[in-house]
Amino acid sequence: MNRGSSAPPLPARVGEGRFARRDLTLAAVAGVGLSRLLDGEGVWLVAAFVLAGMLLGSLQVLAEDDPAAETSGVPIESLILPAVATIACLGAIRLVPFGLWLAPALLATGLIVERCLAIESALLTSRSAAGPDERATVLIATLLVAFLAFTGVAALVPGGFAAQGAAAGEGASLATLTAVDALIAFLLGYRVAALRVTRLRDALWSAATYALAIAIGAAALRAMEIPRLIGPALLTLEFYLWDAFHGGTGRRRDVSWIWQTALLVGLGLIVLAWNQRALG
């Protein structure tokens, strides 16, 4: 690469990146498919390994996708969307019964993971700040992944859906549901926040508000016993609305960040008291 013109190696690097994305996608599909054979707490262990593997794999793949190899490294936020997408499909596929329906579900998993990798690769290799079109693309992909992830969490956690809640109705399940939903919101919130802020502290603070907002929403929806997929859909809508509302208020030093946080804390206390009363 150091000899003469660097033009000839570029197609090879691009091709290597494309093949690497394909291989990582196939590995993700295999992990999701194998997880469907497990039940109970073993699924969470597999999910943790798959998440770690996707983070490391995405780091390698996106580095391969940089044609000129001039970047100083792959940003952390670029790894989030493919990794969370894989875990989201791992949970959501629990709703698919064994049989022929697993084939299109695994195909959809591959398409979603590959698209997320392609989006992040395009952003990484653009050499310029993300424009309105790129931000819209990331947001649409994030909302799809968020819906699948919230659905997957409800499928994995006992009593995650309202139909199961009457039988389970346990505070531990509610705590797990809200905690995992909040973690997903934090990761995805960090991803979209990184498109509009440049400082790590601002991105982390913004991601924390996404997590708190979704945790409150998840607890409130569970207390209202919203049936089946309506709950994850409403959480995804809440994520979008919070992004639209919170994204235009500026940096953390603005006074709006203070009253937003105070509002979320107040709502959280109300929802906590509501659930405590419901649980008796």
Backbone bond lengths (Angstrom), bond angles and torsions (degrees), N, CA, C in turn:
res aa  C-N    CA-C-N  psi(-1)  N-CA   C-N-CA  omega(-1)  CA-C   N-CA-C  phi
1 M - - - 1.451 - - 1.521 111.47 -
2 N 1.338 116.11 -18.65 1.447 120.20 -177.78 1.517 112.82 -88.68
3 R 1.324 118.16 -4.69 1.448 120.27 -178.09 1.514 110.91 -96.03
4 G 1.329 115.74 129.33 1.445 120.85 172.61 1.502 112.87 55.06
5 S 1.331 114.62 -143.23 1.458 120.91 -177.96 1.514 109.99 -73.53
6 S 1.326 115.06 145.88 1.466 120.22 178.88 1.516 111.98 -92.93
7 A 1.329 117.06 5.61 1.465 120.09 -175.75 1.519 113.44 -65.06
8 P 1.359 120.23 -45.53 1.463 119.15 -176.55 1.517 115.10 -58.70
9 P 1.376 120.42 -39.63 1.462 118.59 -176.99 1.520 114.38 -70.42
10 L 1.354 117.94 -16.50 1.456 119.32 -173.51 1.517 113.46 -59.60
11 P 1.356 120.21 -48.45 1.462 118.66 179.26 1.516 112.85 -59.24
12 A 1.358 115.57 -35.65 1.460 117.69 179.43 1.509 111.25 -64.78
13 R 1.344 116.57 -43.21 1.461 119.22 178.92 1.507 111.39 -62.78
14 V 1.366 115.92 -41.89 1.458 119.91 178.81 1.514 110.39 -61.81
15 G 1.355 116.01 -43.22 1.451 119.42 179.77 1.512 111.84 -64.46
16 E 1.343 116.02 -40.83 1.455 119.70 177.98 1.526 111.02 -60.11
17 G 1.326 116.59 -41.30 1.454 120.03 179.02 1.509 112.20 -63.33
18 R 1.326 116.06 -41.14 1.465 119.55 -179.74 1.517 111.03 -64.98
19 F 1.326 116.64 -43.57 1.457 119.97 178.87 1.524 111.16 -67.42
20 A 1.326 115.93 -35.29 1.469 119.13 177.98 1.520 110.52 -65.70
21 R 1.325 117.51 -39.63 1.467 120.46 176.09 1.516 110.99 -61.84
22 R 1.329 115.95 -40.52 1.464 119.43 178.92 1.516 111.31 -63.46
23 D 1.337 116.61 -45.11 1.463 119.95 -179.03 1.528 111.39 -63.97
24 L 1.342 116.52 -41.77 1.467 119.38 179.32 1.525 110.47 -66.45
25 T 1.318 116.67 -37.48 1.467 120.15 177.83 1.520 110.84 -62.69
26 L 1.326 116.76 -43.55 1.462 120.26 178.45 1.528 111.18 -62.99
27 A 1.330 116.63 -38.82 1.457 120.10 177.24 1.525 110.96 -64.58
28 A 1.323 116.67 -39.43 1.468 120.44 177.94 1.524 110.80 -64.08
29 V 1.330 116.65 -43.84 1.468 120.72 178.91 1.530 110.31 -62.10
30 A 1.335 116.73 -40.66 1.468 120.39 178.90 1.527 110.72 -63.21
31 G 1.324 116.40 -43.32 1.460 119.37 178.78 1.514 112.41 -63.12
32 V 1.330 116.40 -42.39 1.467 120.55 178.97 1.524 110.08 -64.86
33 G 1.332 116.67 -43.30 1.458 119.94 -179.71 1.513 112.98 -63.50
34 L 1.324 116.77 -43.63 1.468 120.19 179.68 1.527 111.59 -66.66
35 S 1.322 117.03 -33.44 1.466 119.78 -179.73 1.523 111.66 -64.04
36 R 1.332 116.56 -24.95 1.468 120.24 -179.35 1.519 111.82 -66.88
37 L 1.324 116.41 -17.74 1.456 120.52 179.79 1.525 112.84 -82.22
38 L 1.334 116.81 -9.36 1.461 121.44 -175.04 1.516 111.20 -104.34
39 D 1.308 115.18 158.77 1.459 122.33 175.57 1.526 108.55 -137.56
40 G 1.335 114.07 162.73 1.453 119.26 175.52 1.518 113.22 75.46
41 E 1.327 115.14 -152.29 1.459 120.94 -174.91 1.524 112.85 -70.04
42 G 1.333 117.18 -17.76 1.461 119.51 178.41 1.516 112.48 -61.15
43 V 1.334 116.69 -29.71 1.463 120.43 179.50 1.521 110.73 -64.08
44 W 1.350 116.77 -39.08 1.459 120.18 179.82 1.523 111.26 -64.78
45 L 1.317 116.54 -37.27 1.462 120.39 178.08 1.525 110.71 -65.27
46 V 1.334 115.71 -44.31 1.468 119.74 177.16 1.523 110.30 -62.71
47 A 1.335 116.74 -40.74 1.464 120.49 179.65 1.523 111.02 -60.71
48 A 1.329 117.11 -39.64 1.464 120.66 179.13 1.523 110.88 -64.71
49 F 1.341 117.36 -42.03 1.459 120.65 178.86 1.528 110.81 -67.08
50 V 1.332 116.44 -41.28 1.467 119.96 179.50 1.525 110.38 -64.28
51 L 1.336 116.43 -41.22 1.460 119.96 179.00 1.524 110.75 -61.73
52 A 1.337 116.83 -46.96 1.463 120.21 179.09 1.526 111.10 -62.68
53 G 1.333 116.08 -41.19 1.457 119.68 179.28 1.520 112.87 -64.96
54 M 1.330 116.65 -38.81 1.459 119.63 179.28 1.523 111.56 -69.72
55 L 1.317 117.61 -36.60 1.455 120.03 177.40 1.526 110.85 -62.54
56 L 1.336 116.29 -47.17 1.462 119.79 179.16 1.524 111.04 -68.66
57 G 1.324 116.39 -41.18 1.462 119.52 179.66 1.514 112.35 -64.75
58 S 1.335 117.28 -41.71 1.460 120.90 178.55 1.528 110.94 -63.55
59 L 1.331 116.34 -37.05 1.462 120.38 177.40 1.523 110.72 -59.62
60 Q 1.325 116.81 -45.14 1.456 120.67 -179.67 1.521 111.64 -69.72
61 V 1.318 116.59 -44.21 1.461 120.90 -176.56 1.524 111.32 -65.10
62 L 1.315 117.19 -45.37 1.459 119.81 -178.65 1.526 111.16 -68.37
63 A 1.322 117.46 -30.84 1.462 119.74 173.90 1.523 110.59 -66.16
64 E 1.327 117.25 -38.40 1.465 121.21 176.99 1.522 111.48 -66.44
65 D 1.330 116.72 -28.01 1.460 120.60 -176.35 1.521 113.36 -78.63
66 D 1.314 118.10 -5.35 1.460 121.24 179.40 1.525 108.59 -84.41
67 P 1.329 119.05 102.72 1.465 120.98 -171.32 1.516 113.75 -59.94
68 A 1.325 118.71 -43.04 1.457 121.05 -175.14 1.521 112.71 -88.60
69 A 1.321 116.98 -7.41 1.474 122.10 179.82 1.521 111.48 53.44
70 E 1.321 116.53 40.70 1.461 120.48 -176.90 1.525 112.60 -107.80
71 T 1.291 117.55 -4.58 1.456 118.68 -178.84 1.517 110.63 -72.97
72 S 1.294 116.05 152.00 1.463 121.21 179.83 1.524 111.66 -80.02
73 G 1.314 117.64 -5.74 1.460 121.74 -179.82 1.513 110.38 151.51
74 V 1.316 115.57 166.44 1.461 120.87 179.06 1.514 108.78 -87.24
75 P 1.337 118.46 122.97 1.464 119.80 179.35 1.528 111.62 -62.14
76 I 1.310 116.34 148.84 1.457 120.95 -179.12 1.523 111.07 -59.30
77 E 1.332 116.87 -40.24 1.459 119.88 -176.56 1.524 112.62 -62.87
78 S 1.332 117.41 -24.14 1.460 120.06 -179.93 1.530 112.33 -70.66
79 L 1.326 116.89 -19.18 1.464 121.13 -178.46 1.515 112.79 -87.31
80 I 1.322 117.13 -16.21 1.466 120.81 -169.31 1.514 112.48 -70.41
81 L 1.331 117.36 -50.01 1.463 120.34 -171.71 1.532 112.69 -61.53
82 P 1.348 120.35 -48.66 1.478 118.65 178.12 1.526 113.01 -62.55
83 A 1.343 116.86 -39.14 1.461 119.73 -178.01 1.520 111.46 -67.57
84 V 1.327 117.68 -46.89 1.463 120.81 -179.96 1.522 110.32 -66.99
85 A 1.334 117.37 -35.05 1.469 120.24 177.95 1.528 110.76 -60.51
86 T 1.318 116.50 -41.79 1.468 119.98 179.27 1.520 111.40 -64.54
87 I 1.330 116.85 -45.46 1.458 120.54 179.10 1.532 110.60 -65.73
88 A 1.319 116.52 -36.19 1.463 120.11 178.03 1.528 110.56 -61.63
89 C 1.323 116.38 -44.68 1.466 119.76 178.44 1.521 111.22 -67.45
90 L 1.327 116.74 -33.85 1.467 120.54 178.08 1.524 110.89 -61.24
91 G 1.327 116.21 -39.00 1.465 118.84 178.43 1.512 112.55 -78.25
92 A 1.334 116.45 -44.03 1.464 120.14 -175.63 1.516 112.44 -65.78
93 I 1.338 117.50 -28.29 1.463 119.43 -177.87 1.525 111.73 -69.98
94 R 1.345 116.25 -11.10 1.467 119.11 175.25 1.526 111.74 -63.97
95 L 1.326 115.84 -22.51 1.467 119.99 179.88 1.526 112.49 -81.57
96 V 1.323 116.87 -10.50 1.470 121.41 -178.91 1.521 108.49 -91.15
97 P 1.331 117.72 123.25 1.470 119.54 -179.20 1.522 111.38 -70.54
98 F 1.335 115.62 155.92 1.456 120.02 175.89 1.518 109.47 -60.56
99 G 1.319 115.37 139.88 1.453 119.63 179.89 1.518 110.68 138.19
100 L 1.316 115.05 -158.79 1.458 120.75 -175.86 1.526 112.70 -65.41
101 W 1.343 117.80 -24.07 1.460 120.01 -178.56 1.525 112.29 -66.79
102 L 1.328 117.26 -18.67 1.452 119.07 178.29 1.529 111.81 -67.72
103 A 1.316 117.35 -29.37 1.471 120.38 -179.05 1.532 111.95 -62.59
104 P 1.353 119.16 -54.20 1.474 117.43 177.04 1.525 113.42 -64.68
105 A 1.346 116.90 -29.67 1.466 119.00 177.75 1.522 111.06 -65.86
106 L 1.329 117.37 -41.37 1.467 120.75 177.48 1.522 111.35 -69.81
107 L 1.324 116.68 -34.71 1.466 120.00 175.51 1.520 110.48 -63.60
108 A 1.331 116.56 -43.33 1.466 120.40 177.29 1.528 110.69 -62.61
109 T 1.340 116.63 -37.84 1.457 120.45 176.76 1.525 110.80 -58.64
110 G 1.332 116.18 -47.40 1.455 120.30 179.29 1.522 112.55 -61.50
111 L 1.318 116.60 -41.96 1.470 120.32 -179.48 1.526 111.07 -64.48
112 I 1.331 116.42 -42.05 1.468 120.31 -177.92 1.528 110.79 -67.41
113 V 1.330 116.50 -47.04 1.463 119.79 -179.13 1.522 110.63 -63.55
114 E 1.323 117.22 -44.24 1.463 120.19 -179.60 1.518 111.47 -63.63
115 R 1.334 117.31 -38.31 1.462 120.27 179.66 1.526 110.77 -66.80
116 C 1.319 116.92 -40.13 1.460 119.83 177.52 1.526 111.15 -62.90
117 L 1.319 116.61 -42.28 1.458 119.83 177.07 1.520 111.18 -63.30
118 A 1.331 116.70 -40.57 1.463 120.34 -179.72 1.529 111.24 -66.06
119 I 1.322 116.85 -39.53 1.475 120.29 178.33 1.520 110.66 -62.36
120 E 1.326 116.57 -46.97 1.456 119.79 -179.65 1.528 111.22 -66.48
121 S 1.325 116.94 -36.20 1.454 119.99 177.74 1.527 111.13 -63.85
122 A 1.335 116.75 -42.58 1.462 120.10 179.15 1.526 111.44 -63.38
123 L 1.332 117.16 -39.77 1.460 120.14 177.90 1.526 111.41 -65.92
124 L 1.323 115.89 -40.34 1.465 120.42 -176.48 1.520 111.58 -67.95
125 T 1.317 116.95 -36.40 1.463 121.03 -175.29 1.525 113.44 -93.20
126 S 1.320 118.36 1.09 1.462 120.49 -176.56 1.517 112.69 -74.45
127 R 1.364 118.05 -21.09 1.460 123.57 179.62 1.527 113.20 63.60
128 S 1.314 118.14 12.75 1.472 121.00 179.60 1.519 108.48 -143.23
129 A 1.315 115.14 163.43 1.459 120.27 179.04 1.524 110.50 -64.90
130 A 1.323 116.13 148.12 1.459 120.67 -179.54 1.520 110.61 -64.63
131 G 1.335 116.26 131.53 1.448 121.76 177.73 1.515 111.24 -91.09
132 P 1.343 117.31 -175.55 1.472 120.48 -179.74 1.523 113.36 -58.44
133 D 1.332 117.33 -39.84 1.467 119.97 -179.59 1.524 111.19 -65.86
134 E 1.321 116.12 -43.73 1.463 119.46 179.61 1.526 111.21 -65.06
135 R 1.329 116.65 -40.04 1.467 119.82 178.61 1.520 111.02 -64.89
136 A 1.322 116.61 -39.43 1.466 119.88 178.54 1.528 110.57 -64.57
137 T 1.333 116.48 -40.25 1.464 120.22 178.53 1.520 111.31 -62.31
138 V 1.326 115.95 -45.09 1.468 120.01 179.07 1.524 110.50 -63.73
139 L 1.328 117.16 -41.56 1.463 120.07 -178.82 1.522 111.30 -64.52
140 I 1.330 117.54 -42.33 1.471 120.46 178.90 1.525 110.40 -62.13
141 A 1.329 116.29 -46.16 1.469 119.79 177.94 1.523 110.97 -62.46
142 T 1.322 116.77 -39.29 1.464 120.88 179.62 1.524 111.39 -64.30
143 L 1.316 117.37 -41.28 1.467 120.36 179.58 1.527 111.36 -65.74
144 L 1.337 116.86 -39.69 1.464 119.55 176.78 1.527 110.61 -63.00
145 V 1.327 116.04 -46.25 1.461 120.19 179.25 1.528 110.25 -63.85
146 A 1.329 117.05 -39.27 1.465 120.17 179.22 1.522 111.30 -61.21
147 F 1.322 117.20 -45.08 1.474 119.69 179.43 1.526 110.88 -61.26
148 L 1.336 116.87 -45.82 1.454 119.71 179.13 1.530 111.22 -63.96
149 A 1.334 116.34 -38.49 1.459 119.69 -178.93 1.522 111.72 -67.99
150 F 1.329 117.93 -45.44 1.461 120.45 178.34 1.529 110.61 -63.64
151 T 1.336 116.25 -36.33 1.467 119.72 176.01 1.525 110.69 -66.09
152 G 1.334 115.72 -43.55 1.455 119.96 -179.79 1.511 112.90 -63.29
153 V 1.320 117.01 -39.21 1.471 120.24 178.10 1.524 110.27 -63.38
154 A 1.337 116.16 -44.54 1.464 119.67 179.11 1.526 111.51 -62.43
155 A 1.347 116.20 -32.05 1.462 119.63 179.23 1.526 111.94 -75.32
156 L 1.335 116.80 -30.59 1.456 120.49 -177.22 1.527 113.30 -84.16
157 V 1.341 116.54 -35.10 1.460 120.50 -176.41 1.524 110.09 -82.58
158 P 1.326 119.38 129.03 1.467 121.04 176.54 1.526 110.64 -58.16
159 G 1.321 116.20 129.05 1.454 120.69 -177.75 1.508 113.21 75.65
160 G 1.347 117.10 16.67 1.453 119.97 -178.59 1.506 113.87 -66.41
161 F 1.321 116.24 -32.16 1.454 121.45 174.88 1.520 109.15 -97.03
162 A 1.322 114.91 149.96 1.461 119.49 -176.05 1.519 112.05 -60.21
163 A 1.328 116.54 -32.69 1.463 119.65 -179.37 1.521 111.69 -63.50
164 Q 1.347 115.71 -26.46 1.458 119.65 179.50 1.525 111.69 -93.62
165 G 1.318 115.04 -14.45 1.450 119.24 -172.57 1.499 113.71 -64.87
166 A 1.328 117.27 -34.78 1.457 120.14 -178.32 1.519 111.05 -62.06
167 A 1.364 115.00 -35.68 1.457 118.89 -179.66 1.522 111.74 -79.74
168 A 1.349 115.61 -37.12 1.463 118.41 -177.11 1.511 110.10 -88.31
169 G 1.344 116.73 -69.73 1.454 122.46 175.83 1.511 114.74 53.13
170 E 1.303 118.18 37.69 1.452 121.85 -175.11 1.517 110.40 -104.51
171 G 1.348 114.95 140.77 1.445 119.51 178.90 1.520 112.89 -63.12
172 A 1.337 116.92 -33.76 1.464 120.30 179.87 1.518 111.20 -62.64
173 S 1.340 116.59 -41.19 1.458 120.65 178.64 1.517 110.89 -65.05
174 L 1.318 116.84 -40.26 1.460 120.67 178.03 1.515 110.46 -63.53
175 A 1.328 117.10 -42.00 1.463 120.76 179.20 1.521 110.77 -63.83
176 T 1.333 117.10 -41.97 1.463 120.71 178.25 1.515 110.92 -64.16
177 L 1.330 116.48 -43.76 1.461 121.68 -179.30 1.517 110.94 -59.17
178 T 1.320 116.64 -50.61 1.463 120.24 -177.18 1.529 111.05 -68.78
179 A 1.332 117.90 -36.43 1.464 120.76 -178.70 1.529 111.05 -66.84
180 V 1.327 116.91 -44.55 1.467 119.54 -178.54 1.532 110.29 -70.52
181 D 1.334 117.33 -40.72 1.466 119.88 175.74 1.531 110.71 -59.99
182 A 1.323 116.30 -39.78 1.463 120.23 178.60 1.528 111.15 -65.50
183 L 1.335 117.16 -39.37 1.462 120.32 178.14 1.518 110.85 -62.99
184 I 1.333 116.50 -43.12 1.463 120.56 177.75 1.524 110.49 -61.25
185 A 1.330 115.99 -45.30 1.460 120.04 179.56 1.519 111.38 -63.33
186 F 1.341 117.27 -37.22 1.458 120.67 178.25 1.530 110.78 -62.28
187 L 1.333 116.41 -47.37 1.460 120.17 -178.45 1.531 111.52 -64.71
188 L 1.327 116.13 -48.72 1.467 119.35 -179.11 1.525 110.86 -69.17
189 G 1.336 116.72 -35.65 1.455 119.87 176.61 1.517 111.45 -63.95
190 Y 1.327 116.49 -39.00 1.468 119.96 176.66 1.523 110.38 -63.31
191 R 1.337 116.14 -37.46 1.464 119.09 -178.28 1.539 111.18 -63.52
192 V 1.339 116.41 -47.81 1.465 118.88 -177.93 1.534 111.19 -74.14
193 A 1.336 117.03 -31.82 1.461 119.60 178.88 1.521 111.24 -67.31
194 A 1.328 117.02 -33.37 1.464 120.61 -178.98 1.522 112.46 -65.84
195 L 1.326 117.42 -15.62 1.460 120.75 177.32 1.523 112.50 -78.64
196 R 1.329 117.30 -18.21 1.459 118.87 -174.61 1.523 113.94 -122.73
197 V 1.331 118.35 -9.06 1.472 120.55 175.53 1.519 108.34 -123.61
198 T 1.298 116.12 156.55 1.460 120.75 -176.47 1.523 112.98 -110.37
199 R 1.308 117.62 -20.74 1.459 120.17 -178.55 1.521 110.90 -93.24
200 L 1.331 115.71 138.79 1.462 121.18 -179.18 1.517 111.06 -60.05
201 R 1.325 117.59 -41.05 1.459 120.94 -177.97 1.520 111.39 -61.53
202 D 1.334 116.81 -40.87 1.462 120.39 178.93 1.530 111.27 -65.94
203 A 1.340 116.12 -41.05 1.464 119.80 -179.86 1.527 111.19 -65.41
204 L 1.335 116.67 -41.44 1.462 120.01 179.70 1.526 111.41 -66.64
205 W 1.318 116.29 -41.88 1.466 119.71 178.45 1.527 110.69 -63.14
206 S 1.327 116.23 -43.36 1.461 120.09 178.38 1.525 110.78 -62.24
207 A 1.338 116.74 -44.39 1.464 120.43 179.27 1.521 111.10 -61.36
208 A 1.332 117.07 -35.97 1.464 120.44 178.76 1.525 111.40 -63.93
209 T 1.333 117.45 -35.96 1.466 119.14 178.73 1.530 111.06 -69.38
210 Y 1.341 117.23 -35.85 1.476 119.69 173.54 1.527 109.76 -59.70
211 A 1.340 115.80 -46.48 1.463 120.28 -178.02 1.519 111.43 -61.33
212 L 1.328 117.07 -43.94 1.461 120.59 -179.01 1.519 111.09 -66.87
213 A 1.327 116.76 -41.54 1.463 120.44 179.74 1.526 111.39 -62.77
214 I 1.330 116.62 -44.04 1.465 119.87 -179.10 1.523 111.33 -71.04
215 A 1.324 117.89 -36.51 1.468 120.31 177.18 1.519 110.28 -60.84
216 I 1.321 116.30 -43.09 1.470 120.29 178.13 1.527 110.29 -64.25
217 G 1.325 115.81 -44.54 1.467 119.61 179.83 1.517 112.19 -63.02
218 A 1.342 116.72 -41.89 1.465 120.09 -179.73 1.525 111.07 -63.87
219 A 1.322 116.88 -43.08 1.460 120.31 179.03 1.522 111.29 -65.69
220 A 1.327 116.85 -40.27 1.465 120.26 179.99 1.525 111.12 -66.57
221 L 1.322 117.13 -43.76 1.465 120.55 179.98 1.521 110.89 -64.90
222 R 1.342 115.96 -36.19 1.471 118.62 178.95 1.522 110.52 -68.29
223 A 1.319 117.18 -36.44 1.464 120.03 178.22 1.522 111.12 -67.12
224 M 1.343 116.22 -33.17 1.471 120.59 178.57 1.517 112.33 -81.42
225 E 1.358 117.00 -7.55 1.465 122.76 179.85 1.526 111.38 55.64
226 I 1.337 114.85 50.96 1.463 121.12 175.40 1.525 108.27 -65.73
227 P 1.326 119.24 129.09 1.465 120.86 -172.37 1.527 114.12 -76.01
228 R 1.311 115.39 140.36 1.455 127.67 168.37 1.527 114.38 42.88
229 L 1.356 117.03 -125.12 1.458 121.00 -170.96 1.523 113.71 -77.35
230 I 1.316 117.65 -6.57 1.466 119.06 178.22 1.524 110.09 -65.97
231 G 1.327 116.84 -36.43 1.456 120.59 179.54 1.526 112.19 -60.62
232 P 1.355 119.27 -55.60 1.468 119.75 176.46 1.521 113.51 -58.06
233 A 1.333 116.87 -36.18 1.465 119.37 178.43 1.526 111.11 -64.26
234 L 1.332 117.04 -41.09 1.460 120.51 178.91 1.533 111.18 -68.43
235 L 1.329 117.51 -35.66 1.457 120.14 176.18 1.532 110.65 -65.11
236 T 1.324 116.54 -39.26 1.466 119.97 176.82 1.521 111.00 -64.58
237 L 1.330 116.58 -40.42 1.459 120.09 175.81 1.520 110.55 -62.95
238 E 1.327 116.78 -40.86 1.463 119.93 177.85 1.524 111.03 -62.37
239 F 1.328 117.01 -40.58 1.464 120.92 177.53 1.523 110.21 -60.06
240 Y 1.328 116.70 -44.72 1.464 120.53 179.83 1.527 111.51 -64.16
241 L 1.322 116.41 -45.81 1.463 119.95 -179.02 1.521 111.06 -64.98
242 W 1.342 116.54 -39.79 1.458 118.07 177.96 1.527 111.14 -65.42
243 D 1.336 116.53 -37.15 1.457 119.68 177.79 1.532 110.69 -64.13
244 A 1.328 116.62 -42.13 1.465 119.96 179.42 1.520 111.47 -67.03
245 F 1.334 116.50 -38.87 1.466 121.18 -178.37 1.523 111.23 -76.55
246 H 1.320 115.10 -49.81 1.458 120.85 -174.96 1.523 111.88 -74.09
247 G 1.346 116.80 -31.16 1.456 120.09 -175.27 1.511 114.00 -68.58
248 G 1.323 118.29 -19.96 1.449 119.87 -178.32 1.507 114.68 -102.23
249 T 1.332 117.57 12.56 1.463 119.92 -175.56 1.514 113.85 -99.12
250 G 1.336 117.32 -0.15 1.458 119.04 174.79 1.507 113.26 91.56
251 R 1.304 114.98 -160.36 1.457 120.63 -174.28 1.521 111.55 -84.71
252 R 1.303 115.17 174.38 1.463 121.48 -175.12 1.521 112.04 -62.96
253 R 1.340 117.46 -26.94 1.454 119.00 -177.67 1.527 112.33 -71.78
254 D 1.337 117.86 -16.01 1.453 120.44 178.26 1.525 109.37 -66.82
255 V 1.341 115.66 147.65 1.463 120.14 -178.90 1.521 111.15 -64.16
256 S 1.344 117.22 -25.07 1.468 120.30 -179.70 1.526 111.34 -61.37
257 W 1.338 117.02 -34.04 1.460 119.54 178.65 1.521 110.70 -63.48
258 I 1.315 117.11 -33.92 1.457 121.08 -178.08 1.519 110.82 -69.13
259 W 1.342 116.56 -49.27 1.469 117.22 -177.53 1.512 111.93 -73.67
260 Q 1.340 118.16 -25.94 1.469 120.01 173.22 1.528 109.86 -62.24
261 T 1.318 115.93 -47.67 1.461 120.02 -179.94 1.524 111.47 -63.16
262 A 1.337 116.05 -42.51 1.466 119.68 178.30 1.521 111.26 -62.16
263 L 1.335 116.51 -40.34 1.465 120.63 178.22 1.518 111.11 -62.85
264 L 1.332 117.13 -43.58 1.458 120.65 179.95 1.527 111.32 -64.21
265 V 1.318 116.54 -41.99 1.464 119.73 178.96 1.529 110.43 -62.83
266 G 1.333 116.87 -43.37 1.463 120.26 178.31 1.518 111.91 -62.11
267 L 1.328 116.95 -44.77 1.467 120.25 177.67 1.520 111.12 -63.89
268 G 1.336 115.76 -37.97 1.458 119.08 179.08 1.513 112.30 -61.88
269 L 1.319 117.39 -41.42 1.462 120.70 178.46 1.530 111.10 -64.83
270 I 1.330 116.25 -39.49 1.470 119.69 178.50 1.520 111.02 -63.52
271 V 1.341 116.14 -46.64 1.470 120.39 -179.44 1.523 110.65 -65.81
272 L 1.337 117.38 -37.75 1.465 120.16 177.67 1.519 111.05 -61.48
273 A 1.338 116.84 -44.64 1.466 120.14 178.06 1.524 111.13 -64.23
274 W 1.332 116.08 -37.26 1.473 120.98 179.41 1.523 110.18 -62.67
275 N 1.326 116.92 -46.60 1.466 120.07 -179.15 1.526 111.82 -69.14
276 Q 1.325 117.05 -35.71 1.457 119.20 176.98 1.526 110.88 -62.29
277 R 1.320 115.75 -39.02 1.468 120.01 178.77 1.521 109.81 -68.50
278 A 1.364 116.79 -39.61 1.464 119.72 -179.44 1.531 111.69 -66.55
279 L 1.357 114.91 -34.95 1.453 118.68 -179.59 1.528 112.39 -79.56
280 G 1.346 115.42 -9.08 1.455 119.62 178.30 1.521 112.59 79.84
